[in-house]
Amino acid sequence: MKHLSSIWRIRLFFWILIILLMVFVRAPYDFMAFNTFLGYVPIELSFHLKRFNDRRALAFWVLLIIWLVFYPNAPYVMTDLFHLSWLHAHTSINGILRSDPVIWLNFAMMMVCALSCLLIGTVTLEQTTRQLTQLTTPHHPRIRYFWIVFFMTLASIGIYIGRFLRLHSIYLLFTPTWFFKQLWSIWSIKMIEFVVIMTILQLIVYWLMKVSQHYNTEANK
């Protein structure tokens, strides 16, 4: 494994995780394999953007748009943690958590799916915005922070659409007219509040990631 690149380690991790979910996870959590796969798609797409490191390349912009369509699926997986309520982990007598291994295995699997998609997705988001900034405004590198906030905001809107309208990114590719018609019904104060909360949550995760990187660098000096 030490000879594998980081990209291939990530790929193998997600492939093995998705296969394990498909084989061992049963209803009502059998949806986790599909949701984790959708969360992995933008991560895989981001790996290929470097192949088209030229702003004049049409392939770069097409791939970037496809990545953007699928990116909300990465942070979306963390909202699946609400389904932990289905475990009924508390006893009915005194409310203490039960020690049933099945409950904790499902909990562990859902945590792994949510954290891996969210954290690796955030890393690839930073890499993608860095590449986009270098290609479009190389003399203004701080503009990437605008792209980070902008893409996270779009991702939060996408999470809202997926969670409350039950629409997946794939609908945008195959039925775009119908998809955009559905969007007209989502705008409300509660929707905006949801988007703000989810965007702030993603920004906190990004900040924690950057602080951890800086700490690791300083500790190794």
N, C-alpha and C positions, 0 to 999 in steps of 0.2 A: 504493500500500500504506500510505502514511503516514496516510491518512484512515480506514483500517480500525481498528476497535476491537481490543483484545487478544484478546477472545473469538473474533472472526472470523479473526484471524491464526492462532490455535491450531486452529480448525476447518479452515481451508484447508490448514494444514500436515499435519494428520492425514489429511484426505481425499486429498491428493496423495500422501502417503506410502503409504497403503493401496492406492491405484490402482497406484502404481509396483511395489509388492510383488506385486500380483496379476498384473501384465503381465510383469514381467521376472524375478522370482525363481522358480527351478525347484526340483524335488525334489533333495535332501530338505528344503529350507528353505521349501517352499511353505506350510507351516503358519504362517509369520510374519504373513501378511496377516490371517488369522483371529484370531490371538492379539493382534495390534496393534489390530484392531477392537474386541475385547473389552476391551482396556486403555483404549481411547478412550471407551467407553460411559459409565463412571462420571464421566469428565471432562465429557462433554456433559451428563449428568444434573445435575451440580453447577451448571452455568450456569443451570438453570431453577429451582433452589431459591429464588433471590431473588424470583421472581415470587410466591411464597407465603410472604412474610415475616411470618407470623402464626401463633403457636403454636396458635391455635384452628382453624386451617385444616386440615381432614382431608387435603387435597391435599399439604400440606407433609410430614406424617408418612408418607403413603403413598410419596411420592417419595423421602423420606429412607431408608426401608426398602429400596426398590428400589436406590437408590444404594449402600447398605451391602452388599447382596447382590452387586453387581457390582464394588465397589471393589477387592477382592483381585486382580482381573485386571490392575490397573495395575502394582503392584509385581511381580506374577507374571511379567511379561515378562522381567524381569532374569534369572530362572532359565533362560530359553531360551539364555543364553550358554554353558551347558554343552554345547550342541550344536555349539559351535565345534570340538569335537574331531573332528567329521565331516569337517572340512576337510583333515585330515592335512597341516597346514601345514609340518611339519618334514621335511627331507630324510632319507632312510633311511641316508645315508652318515655324516654328522657331526652331524646334529640341528639344523643351521642352518635358520632360517625360509626358506621359498621365497618368491620375489618374483612369483609368478603373480598377475596382476591379478584373476582370477576369485576367488581366495581372499580377497584384500584387499577386493574389492567386497562379498562376502558378509559379511565381518567388519564393514565399515563400516555396512552395512544393519542388521545385528543390533544393533550398538552404538547406532545412531540410534533404533531401535525401543525398546530397553531403557531408554535414558536419557530419551527423551521421555515415555514412559509413567510411569516412576518419578518424574521431576522434576515434570512438570506435574500428575501425580496427587497428589504431596505438597503442591503449592501449593493445589490445590482441596480437599484434605483439611483444610488449615488454615482455608481460607475457610468450609468447611462447619461445622467445629467452632466457629468464631467465631460464625457465625450461630446455631447451636444453643444456644450459651451465652447469647447476647444475648436469645434468645427465652425461655429457661427460667430462667436465673439471672443476670439482668442486673447484679445488685449483687455478683456473685462471678465476675469475668471470668477468674480463674486456673483455674477449673474446666475451661476448655477444654483445659488440658494433660492432665487426666484423660481427656477424650474422645479426645484425640489418641493417647494410649497405649492406651486401650481399643480404638479402631478399628484401630490398627496391630496389636494382638494378634489381633483377629478376622481381620484380613487375613492374618496369618501362618498362622493355622489354615486359612484358605481356600487359601493357597498350598500348604500340605501336602496338602490334599484334592485339589487340582487336579493336583499334581505326582505324587503317589504312588497316589491312587485313580483318577486320570484323570477326575475329575468337573468339569464346567463349571458356572458359576453358573446357567446357563439351566435345568439340571436341577431346581434348587430351586424355580423358578417353575412348572414343568410337572409334575414328579413329586416333590412335597415329602415324601410318606410314604416312598417308596423311598429318597430322598436321605438322610433322617434315619436310616433303618435302617443305611445304610452308615457313618454316623458312629460307631456304637458300636464299630467294629472298629479305629479309628485311635488310641485312647488308649494311650500307652505312654511310657516314660521317653525313648526316642529321639524320639518325636513332640514331647514337651514341650521337649526340648533344641533341636529344630529351630525351634519357635515362638519360644523365647527368642532364639536367634541371629538369626532373621529380623526380629524386633521391634527388637532392638538396632541392626541394620543400617538399618532404616527410620528409627529415631530419630537415628542419626548423619547420615543424609542430610538430615533435617529440621533438625538443629542446624547443619550446614554451610550450608544454605539461609538460615537466620536470620542466621548470622554474616556471610554475604556481603551480605545486605540491610543490616545495620547498618554494615558497612564502607563500602558504597556511599553510604549516607546521610552518614556522617562525612566521607568523602572529598570530597563535593560541598558541604560547608559553607564 
